[in-house]
Amino acid sequence: MIVDVDAQQPALLFLADTHYPGWQARLDGRAVPIYRANYLFRAVFVPAGTHTVEFAYRPGSFLVGATISTITVLLVAGALGALLWWGRRM
């Protein structure tokens, strides 16, 4: 999600969207912290001026899952290749 902000003074950009681990924010391309707002939502401090804030959901569990899936696919492909190779030798 990309939000263009034009703030007259330093402000808190509040998103009425659930705060959940894995969200990352960038202000004008630089990583900034995301704060919990009203116990449930997300917020980012924005200095005065025109800025672009980008929110992205990148949970660490996704990277772990993708790594495990890739290794599994490679192992299965290797096992099938070995079976085909051994089958041709007989």
Backbone torsions as a table, in degrees:
resi	resn	phi	psi	omega
1	MET	NA	130.8	179.4
2	ILE	-117.5	130.4	-178.9
3	VAL	-124.9	125.4	173.7
4	ASP	-92.3	128.5	-175.1
5	VAL	-122.5	134.8	172.7
6	ASP	-123.9	95.8	-175.0
7	ALA	-102.0	130.4	177.7
8	GLN	-72.2	-25.8	-180.0
9	GLN	-147.1	166.9	177.0
10	PRO	-53.7	136.8	-173.4
11	ALA	-143.3	169.2	175.8
12	LEU	-109.6	115.9	176.3
13	LEU	-82.9	115.0	-175.1
14	PHE	-105.1	128.5	175.2
15	LEU	-113.6	124.2	178.7
16	ALA	-81.6	60.6	-179.7
17	ASP	-136.5	144.6	-172.4
18	THR	-59.9	131.2	173.4
19	HIS	-76.1	124.8	-177.4
20	TYR	-147.1	141.6	178.3
21	PRO	-55.7	140.9	179.7
22	GLY	111.5	-16.7	177.0
23	TRP	-76.3	140.3	176.7
24	GLN	-129.3	149.4	178.8
25	ALA	-129.6	146.8	176.3
26	ARG	-131.4	132.2	176.8
27	LEU	-110.1	112.9	-177.1
28	ASP	52.6	39.2	176.4
29	GLY	88.2	-6.3	179.5
30	ARG	-104.8	138.3	178.4
31	ALA	-64.9	135.0	177.3
32	VAL	-132.9	154.1	179.8
33	PRO	-72.5	148.7	173.5
34	ILE	-104.1	131.2	-179.3
35	TYR	-106.0	150.2	175.4
36	ARG	-79.8	127.3	-179.3
37	ALA	-118.3	133.6	179.7
38	ASN	52.9	38.4	175.8
39	TYR	69.0	-17.7	-169.5
40	LEU	-131.6	-23.5	-169.6
41	PHE	-107.7	-179.9	-178.5
42	ARG	-109.5	149.1	176.9
43	ALA	-150.2	150.9	178.7
44	VAL	-135.2	135.3	174.8
45	PHE	-75.5	133.6	-179.3
46	VAL	-125.5	125.2	177.4
47	PRO	-71.8	166.5	178.3
48	ALA	-60.6	145.6	178.8
49	GLY	118.2	-173.3	180.0
50	THR	-95.8	126.9	-176.3
51	HIS	-141.9	161.8	172.6
52	THR	-117.9	126.4	178.5
53	VAL	-113.8	128.0	179.8
54	GLU	-117.6	128.4	175.8
55	PHE	-109.3	135.5	178.4
56	ALA	-139.4	141.7	178.6
57	TYR	-99.5	110.4	-178.9
58	ARG	-134.9	77.3	-178.8
59	PRO	-71.2	145.9	177.5
60	GLY	-62.4	-29.8	-179.5
61	SER	-64.5	-28.3	178.3
62	PHE	-64.7	-44.2	179.1
63	LEU	-63.1	-42.4	178.2
64	VAL	-62.0	-47.2	-179.9
65	GLY	-62.4	-41.9	179.3
66	ALA	-65.1	-38.7	178.3
67	THR	-65.0	-46.6	179.2
68	ILE	-62.2	-42.9	179.7
69	SER	-63.6	-41.9	179.6
70	THR	-63.9	-44.6	178.4
71	ILE	-62.4	-41.6	179.6
72	THR	-62.6	-45.5	179.3
73	VAL	-61.5	-42.3	179.1
74	LEU	-64.4	-40.8	178.2
75	LEU	-65.3	-43.0	179.1
76	VAL	-64.9	-43.5	178.4
77	ALA	-62.5	-40.8	177.5
78	GLY	-64.3	-41.1	179.1
79	ALA	-65.3	-43.3	178.2
80	LEU	-64.8	-40.7	177.0
81	GLY	-62.1	-41.2	178.6
82	ALA	-65.1	-41.6	178.3
83	LEU	-62.4	-43.3	178.4
84	LEU	-65.6	-40.0	-179.8
85	TRP	-66.3	-45.1	179.0
86	TRP	-66.8	-34.3	179.2
87	GLY	-65.4	-35.0	179.6
88	ARG	-74.0	-25.8	-178.5
89	ARG	-77.1	-19.6	-176.7
90	MET	-88.5	NA	NA
